Amino acid sequence: MTLIRSCLLAVAAVCATSSLAAHADTFNFAVSGSAGGFSGSGILETTPNGSGQYLITGISATGVTGIIAPGGFNGNDNLLFPTNAQTLDPNGFSFSAANGPDSFDVNVYNDGTGYFAFFRDEDNFTDTLPITFDVTPAASPVPEPGTLLLLGTGILGVAGSLRRKAFTH
């Protein structure tokens, strides 16, 4: 009886921890500057806010050193709207980056006419450039609930077989 309880507790723990992790979503992004000849891509880590909104909580890309908290640079709110035609609002998201000895902050946003990147370097030089910005959902490494249910029933089946063997011997 304790074997079955242990297995049930293990299945419950796996389901609980993976359902917590399932709330974090990642999106691939690609950006290129139509003026300035730059391009890059990476991953945005987000948390759903409801109504199709996601709060960008992390970013990984070559040269990027970190996400800037909402309100920390150029009025950013770090909201992503992946199902909308305009995936960013006029406040956009901001991050810090470095290129060799140069460091700068960047705010990527959409003002309703297109996407732009506002830059400020360590010397307080600023510039705004038009960009293209694309976002696609990344494949989720978290197993779907159906897979967890299948795993759980398999574990219960093994536990039942072990229990039956224990009582027949």
Contacts in CASP RR format, 6 or more apart in sequence:
PFRMAT RR
TARGET T0000
AUTHOR 0000-0000-0000
METHOD contacts of the structure
MODEL  1
MTLIRSCLLAVAAVCATSSLAAHADTFNFAVSGSAGGFSGSGILETTPNG
SGQYLITGISATGVTGIIAPGGFNGNDNLLFPTNAQTLDPNGFSFSAANG
PDSFDVNVYNDGTGYFAFFRDEDNFTDTLPITFDVTPAASPVPEPGTLLL
LGTGILGVAGSLRRKAFTH
1 163 0 8 1.000
3 159 0 8 1.000
3 162 0 8 1.000
3 163 0 8 1.000
3 166 0 8 1.000
4 156 0 8 1.000
4 159 0 8 1.000
4 160 0 8 1.000
4 163 0 8 1.000
7 155 0 8 1.000
7 156 0 8 1.000
7 158 0 8 1.000
7 159 0 8 1.000
8 156 0 8 1.000
10 155 0 8 1.000
11 148 0 8 1.000
11 151 0 8 1.000
11 152 0 8 1.000
11 155 0 8 1.000
11 156 0 8 1.000
14 148 0 8 1.000
14 151 0 8 1.000
14 152 0 8 1.000
15 145 0 8 1.000
15 148 0 8 1.000
18 142 0 8 1.000
18 143 0 8 1.000
18 148 0 8 1.000
19 145 0 8 1.000
21 142 0 8 1.000
22 140 0 8 1.000
22 142 0 8 1.000
23 47 0 8 1.000
23 48 0 8 1.000
24 45 0 8 1.000
24 46 0 8 1.000
24 47 0 8 1.000
24 57 0 8 1.000
25 45 0 8 1.000
25 46 0 8 1.000
25 47 0 8 1.000
25 48 0 8 1.000
25 54 0 8 1.000
25 137 0 8 1.000
25 138 0 8 1.000
25 140 0 8 1.000
26 43 0 8 1.000
26 44 0 8 1.000
26 45 0 8 1.000
26 46 0 8 1.000
26 137 0 8 1.000
26 138 0 8 1.000
26 140 0 8 1.000
27 43 0 8 1.000
27 44 0 8 1.000
27 46 0 8 1.000
27 54 0 8 1.000
27 80 0 8 1.000
27 82 0 8 1.000
27 135 0 8 1.000
27 136 0 8 1.000
27 137 0 8 1.000
27 138 0 8 1.000
28 41 0 8 1.000
28 42 0 8 1.000
28 43 0 8 1.000
28 44 0 8 1.000
28 135 0 8 1.000
28 136 0 8 1.000
28 137 0 8 1.000
28 138 0 8 1.000
29 41 0 8 1.000
29 42 0 8 1.000
29 43 0 8 1.000
29 44 0 8 1.000
29 133 0 8 1.000
29 134 0 8 1.000
29 135 0 8 1.000
29 136 0 8 1.000
30 39 0 8 1.000
30 40 0 8 1.000
30 41 0 8 1.000
30 42 0 8 1.000
30 132 0 8 1.000
30 133 0 8 1.000
30 134 0 8 1.000
31 39 0 8 1.000
31 40 0 8 1.000
31 41 0 8 1.000
31 108 0 8 1.000
31 115 0 8 1.000
31 117 0 8 1.000
31 131 0 8 1.000
31 132 0 8 1.000
31 133 0 8 1.000
31 134 0 8 1.000
32 38 0 8 1.000
32 39 0 8 1.000
32 40 0 8 1.000
32 131 0 8 1.000
32 132 0 8 1.000
33 39 0 8 1.000
33 117 0 8 1.000
33 129 0 8 1.000
33 130 0 8 1.000
33 131 0 8 1.000
33 132 0 8 1.000
34 129 0 8 1.000
34 130 0 8 1.000
34 131 0 8 1.000
34 132 0 8 1.000
35 129 0 8 1.000
35 130 0 8 1.000
36 129 0 8 1.000
40 61 0 8 1.000
40 62 0 8 1.000
41 61 0 8 1.000
42 59 0 8 1.000
42 60 0 8 1.000
42 61 0 8 1.000
42 62 0 8 1.000
42 64 0 8 1.000
43 59 0 8 1.000
43 60 0 8 1.000
43 61 0 8 1.000
43 138 0 8 1.000
44 56 0 8 1.000
44 58 0 8 1.000
44 59 0 8 1.000
44 80 0 8 1.000
44 93 0 8 1.000
44 135 0 8 1.000
45 56 0 8 1.000
45 57 0 8 1.000
45 58 0 8 1.000
45 59 0 8 1.000
45 60 0 8 1.000
46 54 0 8 1.000
46 55 0 8 1.000
46 56 0 8 1.000
46 57 0 8 1.000
46 58 0 8 1.000
46 80 0 8 1.000
47 54 0 8 1.000
47 55 0 8 1.000
47 57 0 8 1.000
48 54 0 8 1.000
48 55 0 8 1.000
49 55 0 8 1.000
49 79 0 8 1.000
52 81 0 8 1.000
52 82 0 8 1.000
52 83 0 8 1.000
53 79 0 8 1.000
53 80 0 8 1.000
53 81 0 8 1.000
54 79 0 8 1.000
54 80 0 8 1.000
54 81 0 8 1.000
54 82 0 8 1.000
55 70 0 8 1.000
55 78 0 8 1.000
55 79 0 8 1.000
55 80 0 8 1.000
56 67 0 8 1.000
56 78 0 8 1.000
56 79 0 8 1.000
56 80 0 8 1.000
56 93 0 8 1.000
57 67 0 8 1.000
57 78 0 8 1.000
58 66 0 8 1.000
58 67 0 8 1.000
59 66 0 8 1.000
59 67 0 8 1.000
59 93 0 8 1.000
59 95 0 8 1.000
63 97 0 8 1.000
63 98 0 8 1.000
63 99 0 8 1.000
64 95 0 8 1.000
64 96 0 8 1.000
64 97 0 8 1.000
65 95 0 8 1.000
65 96 0 8 1.000
65 97 0 8 1.000
65 98 0 8 1.000
65 103 0 8 1.000
66 95 0 8 1.000
66 96 0 8 1.000
66 97 0 8 1.000
67 78 0 8 1.000
67 93 0 8 1.000
67 94 0 8 1.000
67 95 0 8 1.000
68 76 0 8 1.000
68 78 0 8 1.000
68 94 0 8 1.000
68 95 0 8 1.000
68 96 0 8 1.000
68 105 0 8 1.000
69 78 0 8 1.000
70 76 0 8 1.000
70 77 0 8 1.000
70 78 0 8 1.000
71 77 0 8 1.000
71 94 0 8 1.000
72 94 0 8 1.000
73 94 0 8 1.000
73 105 0 8 1.000
73 107 0 8 1.000
73 120 0 8 1.000
74 94 0 8 1.000
74 105 0 8 1.000
74 107 0 8 1.000
74 109 0 8 1.000
74 118 0 8 1.000
74 120 0 8 1.000
75 91 0 8 1.000
75 94 0 8 1.000
75 107 0 8 1.000
76 91 0 8 1.000
76 92 0 8 1.000
76 93 0 8 1.000
76 94 0 8 1.000
76 107 0 8 1.000
76 109 0 8 1.000
77 89 0 8 1.000
77 91 0 8 1.000
77 92 0 8 1.000
77 93 0 8 1.000
78 92 0 8 1.000
78 93 0 8 1.000
78 94 0 8 1.000
79 88 0 8 1.000
79 89 0 8 1.000
79 91 0 8 1.000
79 92 0 8 1.000
79 93 0 8 1.000
80 87 0 8 1.000
80 88 0 8 1.000
80 93 0 8 1.000
80 135 0 8 1.000
81 87 0 8 1.000
81 88 0 8 1.000
81 89 0 8 1.000
82 135 0 8 1.000
82 137 0 8 1.000
86 110 0 8 1.000
86 112 0 8 1.000
86 114 0 8 1.000
87 110 0 8 1.000
87 133 0 8 1.000
87 135 0 8 1.000
88 108 0 8 1.000
88 109 0 8 1.000
88 110 0 8 1.000
88 115 0 8 1.000
88 133 0 8 1.000
89 109 0 8 1.000
89 110 0 8 1.000
90 109 0 8 1.000
90 110 0 8 1.000
90 111 0 8 1.000
90 112 0 8 1.000
91 109 0 8 1.000
92 107 0 8 1.000
92 108 0 8 1.000
92 109 0 8 1.000
92 110 0 8 1.000
93 107 0 8 1.000
93 108 0 8 1.000
93 109 0 8 1.000
94 105 0 8 1.000
94 106 0 8 1.000
94 107 0 8 1.000
94 108 0 8 1.000
95 105 0 8 1.000
95 106 0 8 1.000
96 103 0 8 1.000
96 104 0 8 1.000
96 105 0 8 1.000
96 106 0 8 1.000
97 103 0 8 1.000
97 104 0 8 1.000
97 105 0 8 1.000
97 106 0 8 1.000
98 104 0 8 1.000
102 121 0 8 1.000
102 122 0 8 1.000
103 121 0 8 1.000
103 122 0 8 1.000
104 119 0 8 1.000
104 120 0 8 1.000
104 121 0 8 1.000
104 122 0 8 1.000
105 119 0 8 1.000
105 120 0 8 1.000
106 117 0 8 1.000
106 118 0 8 1.000
106 119 0 8 1.000
107 117 0 8 1.000
107 118 0 8 1.000
108 115 0 8 1.000
108 116 0 8 1.000
108 117 0 8 1.000
108 131 0 8 1.000
108 133 0 8 1.000
109 115 0 8 1.000
109 116 0 8 1.000
109 118 0 8 1.000
110 116 0 8 1.000
110 133 0 8 1.000
114 130 0 8 1.000
115 130 0 8 1.000
115 131 0 8 1.000
115 132 0 8 1.000
115 133 0 8 1.000
116 128 0 8 1.000
116 129 0 8 1.000
116 130 0 8 1.000
116 131 0 8 1.000
117 128 0 8 1.000
117 129 0 8 1.000
117 131 0 8 1.000
118 126 0 8 1.000
118 127 0 8 1.000
118 128 0 8 1.000
119 125 0 8 1.000
119 126 0 8 1.000
119 127 0 8 1.000
119 128 0 8 1.000
119 129 0 8 1.000
120 126 0 8 1.000
143 151 0 8 1.000
END
